[in-house]
Amino acid sequence: MGRGAWGVGSGGARSLKQEDLVMNTADLIYQEAKTLSEPLCAEVLDFIGYLRTRYPILPAPGDQAARLAELEAFFARYQRDLSHFQFNRDEANER
């Protein structure tokens, strides 16, 4: 496969690490954006926002564990033993 119009894409003679490709692509985007007018830069920024919502970056597994611990700590004060509770539909609908 060939390279894209700005020199990025799959294929190519030399092998790049994923981090190198991402950094080079980010640098290339920055260089191109510097030449655009302010309204066009705003449009590029809006498109980046769209891409973030379309393809969300999932948090690292460690981040998820920390977030789960944080949520469990927050909701711990609201936990109650409801094993003795019996729902009465008629009582609930007496309004």
C-alpha positions in Angstrom: 0.0 0.0 0.0 1.2 3.5 -0.6 1.4 6.6 1.5 -1.3 9.2 1.8 -1.1 12.6 0.3 0.9 14.0 3.2 3.4 11.1 3.5 1.5 9.1 6.2 -0.3 5.8 5.8 0.4 2.1 5.8 3.4 0.7 3.9 6.7 2.3 3.2 10.2 1.1 3.0 11.3 1.6 6.6 9.6 0.1 9.6 8.4 2.6 12.2 7.2 2.0 15.8 3.6 2.9 16.5 4.7 5.7 18.8 7.0 7.1 16.1 4.2 7.1 13.5 1.8 8.8 15.9 4.3 11.5 16.9 5.2 12.1 13.3 1.6 12.3 12.3 0.8 14.7 15.2 3.8 16.8 14.2 2.7 16.9 10.6 -0.9 17.9 11.6 0.6 20.7 13.7 2.8 21.9 10.9 -0.1 21.9 8.5 -2.4 23.6 11.0 0.1 26.5 11.5 -0.5 27.5 7.8 -4.3 27.6 8.1 -6.4 30.6 8.9 -8.1 30.9 12.3 -11.6 29.8 11.0 -10.0 26.7 9.3 -8.1 25.8 12.5 -11.4 26.0 14.4 -12.9 23.6 11.9 -9.9 21.2 12.3 -10.3 21.4 16.0 -14.0 20.6 15.7 -13.2 17.6 13.5 -10.8 16.4 16.1 -13.6 16.6 18.7 -15.9 14.6 16.4 -13.2 11.9 16.0 -12.8 11.7 19.8 -16.5 11.0 20.2 -16.6 8.7 17.2 -13.6 6.6 18.3 -13.2 7.0 22.1 -9.9 6.1 23.7 -10.6 3.5 26.4 -8.9 4.1 29.7 -6.0 1.8 30.7 -7.1 -1.2 32.9 -5.3 0.3 35.9 -7.4 3.5 35.4 -10.6 1.4 35.4 -9.7 -0.3 38.6 -8.9 3.0 40.3 -12.2 4.5 39.0 -14.2 1.5 40.2 -12.6 1.8 43.7 -13.5 5.5 43.7 -17.1 4.8 42.8 -17.4 2.0 45.3 -16.1 4.3 48.0 -18.6 7.0 47.0 -21.6 4.7 47.0 -20.6 2.8 50.2 -22.4 5.3 52.4 -25.7 4.7 50.5 -25.7 0.9 50.9 -28.4 -0.4 53.2 -29.7 -3.8 54.1 -33.0 -4.2 52.4 -33.5 -7.9 52.9 -36.4 -7.3 55.3 -38.1 -4.9 52.9 -41.3 -6.2 51.2 -42.8 -4.2 48.4 -46.5 -3.5 48.6 -47.9 -2.5 45.2 -51.2 -1.2 46.6 -49.4 1.0 49.2 -47.2 2.4 46.5 -50.2 3.2 44.2 -52.3 4.9 46.9 -51.7 8.4 45.7 
